[in-house]
Amino acid sequence: MLDHIYPFLLVHKKLQFAGIGTLEMVPVSAAIDKGGLRISAPYEKINFIPGQVPTDQSFIAWVAALDHIDIETASSTTHLAIEELAASIQLQQPVIIAGVGNFRKQGSGILFTAHEPLYAVQEALPIPTGLQWSFKKGLLYKAQPLSTMDTYWWVAAILLAIAGTAAIANYYLQINDQF
C-alpha cells in the first residue's frame, strides 16, 4: 500500500489519511533572481497538513485497481496499514514513505520532512546573453538593440499596413468597375 502513495499524489495532487493528516502536491512557480539575470525552473513540492480527516475513498479504489483486489479487501488493508502508520508515529518511530517523506512524532504533533522530488530542483540558469528581465513589464527583452531594424521595426509594420490597405482598396475598386 505504501508503494501506491507517491504515484497517487502525482496524479491526484492530494491524499488524506485518517488519524494522520493530508498530503498535497503544491506547485512552485519559476522564479527570477533580483538582478534579472538567472531563472529557476518550476517544480512541485509536498506539503503536510496534520489533522483528523477521513481516508480518501479514491485512494482505496486506486489500491484495489492496482493490486487487482475488491474494494472491501482494499478498504480493510488500507485502513489497517494507515492505523499501523499512525501507531508507529505515536510510538515515536520514524515512518518513511518512498518518494514522499518522513513522518515522526514531535511533542503532541506530527513532523513531516519531504523528500527531494524524483527530478532534482534545478539550479538557477543564466538568462541568455542579450536578454534581460523587466520586473515592471514581466517579460524578457533585448538588453541592447542589435540593428536599426530592431529599433525601427514599427516603420516596417506601418509600411506593410499601408501596402495591405492599398491592395485591398484596389481590389474592391476593380470589382466595382467590372459591374
N, C-alpha and C positions, 0 to 999 in steps of 0.2 A: 504494500500500500504506500509506503514512503517513497518508492520509486516513481509513483504517479503524481506526486505533488508538484514538482517543478514543471513538467510538461503541461499540467492543468493550468498552472499560473501563467505560462507563456501564452496559452490560448484564451483563457477567460479573464485574466488580469486581477482576479480577486478570489480568495478562498477563506471560508470561515471554519474554525474548529471549535467544537463545544468544549468549554472549560479552559480554553487557551486564548483564543482571540482571532483576529483577521489578518491575513497576509495580502498585501496589494502590490501590484507592479505599477510603479509610478514613472511616467516619462520625465526625463531630464533633458531640457532643450539644449541645442547647440549654444555655445557662448563665445563671445569675442572679448579679448582682453581690453583693458582700459586704454591701451595705446592704439588699438585698432589694427594691430599687426599680426595677431595669431587667432586662430579659430579652433574650438574644441567640438568634436562630433557629439551628436545627441546619443543618449542611451537610456536604458530603463533600470531602475533600482527597486529593491524590495523593501517595503515598509511593513512594520508590525504594529497593530493596534490591539492592545490587550482588552479583554472584556468577555462578558458572558454572552455568547451568541450561539445559535443553533448551527449544527454542521450542515454545509451545503448539500442539498439533495442532488444537485447536478454533479458534484464530485463523486457521490456514491454511484450514480449512473455511469460516470466515467470509469470508475474502478470495475464495475460489473461488465462493461463493454470490453475493456482491455484484458481482464482476466477470464473472460468468457464464462461468467457465473450469473446466477439470477440475482435480482435486486435485493431479495431478502437476505441472501448469503452475503452479498456485498455490503449491505447495511450493517449486519451484525459484525462482520470482520472489521469494517471501517470504524464503527463506534468502539469496538474493543481496542483497536490499535490507538485511537485518539485518547481513550481513557488511560492506556498504558503510557502514552506520551505525557499526558497531564500528570500522572502519578510520578513518573521519572523526574519531571521538572520540580514537583513539590518535594521530592526526596533529595533535592539539590544535586541531581545527576545531570551532567550536560547532555543535551539531546541535539544530535547533528543530523540535519536533513540535507542530503547531497544536492548541490546547486542552489539551495535556498539560504541556509544559515544555521546558526547555533542558538538554542534556547537554554536558558539557565535561570534558576531562581535567584532573585536579588531582593532582599528584605521581604516585603509582603507581595511584591510583584514579579513579573517575568521580564528578563532582559533578553533582547534579541540582537544578534550580530549577524548582519547579512554577509553572505559570501560574495566575492567578486563575480560579476557575470561571466558566462562562458566565453564571451568575447571581451577582451580586456578594454577598459575605458582608455581610449587613445589619448596620447599627449596632445597638447595644443599644436596644431600645424601652422606653419607660417602661411600668410596670405600671399599669393603670387606677386612677384615684383611688378610694380606699376599700378597695382590696385591698392585702395585704401578704404577703410570702413568709415561711413558717415554716421555718427550717432544721431544727428538731427533727422536725417532722411531715412535711416535704417536700411541702407544699401551700400554695395561696393561701388566705387567709382574709380576712374583712372586718375592717378595722382598728378600726372603731367600729360597734356595732350601730345600725341606722337606726331601729328601732322596738321596742316592747315585744314584738311577735310574734317579732322576730329573736332576742331574748334568751330568751323563754319558749316556743319552738316545741315543746319536748318536752311541755308541758302539753297542747297541742292534739293531739299524737300519742297521748298516753295516753288522752285522752277519746275519740278516734276508735277506738282499740283496744278500749276498754270497750264502746262502742256496737256495734262489729262483733261482739264476743264475745256480747253480749246478743242481737243479731239472730240469730246462728247458734243459740244456745241456744233461743230462742223458736221458731225453725223446727223444730228437732228435737223439741221438746216438743209442738208442734201436730201433727206427723206421727204421733207415738206415740198421741195422743188419738184419732185417726181410726180406728185399728185396734182 
